[in-house]
Amino acid sequence: MDGFTPWPPDLEARYTAEGYWGDRVLGDVLRGAPERPALVAGDERLTYADLDLRAARTAAGFLRLGLGRGDRVVVQLPNTAGFVVAFLALVRIGAVPVLALPAHRASEIGYLCELSEARGYVCGDTDGDFDYREMARGLPVEHVVVDGEAQEFTALSAVDADPVEAERPDPSDVGVFLLSGGTTGLPKLIPRTHRDYVYNLEASAEVCGFTEETVYLVVLPAAHNFALACPGVLGVFATGGTVVLAPSGSPDDAFPLIERERATVCAVVPPIALLWLDAASWSGEDLSSLELLQVGGAKFAAERAAEVPGDLGCRVQQVFGMAEGLLNYTRLDDSRDLVEHTQGRPLSPADEIRVVDEDGEPVAPGEVGELLTRGPYTLRGYYRAPEHNARSFTPDGFYRTGDLVRVLPTGHLVVEGRAKDQINRGGDKISAEELEGHLLAHPAVHDAAVVGVPDAMMGERTCAFLVVREKEPTLRELKDFLRARGVAAYKYPDRVETVETFPRTPVGKVSKKALAARLS
Ligand code: OOB
């Protein structure tokens, strides 16, 4: 695929010879016994045989629409059986899902369709007041498939035909596109090959002890890497367990499902973990089936991690991962101290880690620096982004994560901060530059600088500092403006501050450090 950066031949040979990469493709992940429960979604309960047939029929339906190997399809679905079926069907025929989040709007989806030259878009019908079909009318794609009321489009249920033998994708093909959190103007597409993503999910399932008995509750968007493949939905399918989809992570949605389905594992971001710690003391549900709570996406405080076993009656695992690849997990047999105070250690023996200072020189062992990494499931380049890639990778192919870490003698990493211009709002990533670009389009805004403000619940919230022309826009007006531009709501600022001028660094850049300091 043009625009995709492959691993160099020597590493390809090594990852294959050492068994990290095999012949398996994403379409092969349904490995449970046919009669075992695979998926519980609302009132639907599908066995492995049911799900396999649904995926096969939908795959044949996509082929009949004219989609096939290498075609990109933007998929934007909530945690429904439709998401699971559409994903499995597309990867079976070698079509490449581009996984958007349900919160994305025209600004993000339009851009993703263009960048990926998508031939199709699969969405739900509505979410509250928002109508995905209306947005779909403005998209540059040939096929719109709707899981729900399809109006003039094709219903997902009608993407259906008798199963046929499809051309099998090559394990080295791009299997799925994930979205980067983004640090520059627009989000980037992360190409994940079949063989690297299969390794990602299988190795994760092993480290997390997933088995046929695992009942995995999905509360984060299933389209997010964490819930999809770390080990996530796909890791469960590969080990024969059961996936239970929840509409959200609120205790009202999640706790009754844990009780009813006897869920054993769940992956959450820190704000959800905090809600659960709180709610467990007064909720009446029986959570005793829970064995493991995975927490990641943003830093989880040691003090809170220590409360999980007592309050929720299960183990906690910290997960420091990224859609770009590298995953760090605390291990099930790690000491309490490591589980509480670190963000885990790399998943793979083949993960290479470097911690460097501002000049790119390795720091002394145990010192804080920027994390660089390379390995069998870490990208070598964003899709069609040569200029960005020149900055995001070292000449020898290490990805610059933008995360500040220190490494303990055990190999465990502690995340100490961030060197990238991004806000991590409870696990949702917001590119400061992208949001500033939208704010600058407002007629009253002369200049904009977006910074993260520490927040007990979310870790960080978003503050927009503005230099205004005359009348200062209210927060409400800004949010309406961003909504009208089709920006996802999680990117709206939580707070606005107007200033006369921005403080500058010695080289004349806006000093976000100085701006953030004004708030504390
Ligand atoms: C996960 O993936 P992304 O792509 O949404 O975000 C990656 C970034 C990391 O570079 C880091 O800045 C931050 O999110 N992050 C953490 C963290 N986990 C992720 N920062 C501190 N502590 C943690 N435990 O967020 C993601 C992907 C797969 C599994 C888990 C999380």
Boltz pocket constraint, residues with backbone or C-beta under 6 A from the ligand:
constraints:
  - pocket:
      binder: B
      contacts: [[A, 179], [A, 180], [A, 181], [A, 225], [A, 226], [A, 230], [A, 295], [A, 296], [A, 297], [A, 298], [A, 299], [A, 300], [A, 318], [A, 319], [A, 320], [A, 321], [A, 322], [A, 323], [A, 324], [A, 326], [A, 327], [A, 343], [A, 401], [A, 403], [A, 415], [A, 418], [A, 424], [A, 427], [A, 429]]
      max_distance: 6.0
